[in-house]
Amino acid sequence: MATRWLSINDIKLLVKSGLYRLETGANKNDSLIYDRNSGTYVGHIQHAHTLSERFQQNDAYIPPPYIIQTLDSFTGNEWNSNNEQW
């Protein structure tokens, strides 16, 4: 199975929907992302400053089917309202 690469917007929607959780990293500018269901490390977000965030997905992480199904089920309203803060 090929890895599906997630975007920062995908991550934000999955955190808001409760499927992923954020944890503070060792560096105060990093947030670690974990899958709530499996506890698997998904990747981390580097917060350079308030206008710039970069998501780095764990190379070994393959989003499970329920994550893909959730992303595919989001409507335009969820995607368009993504400008909100975490």
Helices and strands as residue ranges (DSSP letters): H 8-16, E 20-24, E 30-35, E 41-49, E 52-57, H 65-73, H 76-80
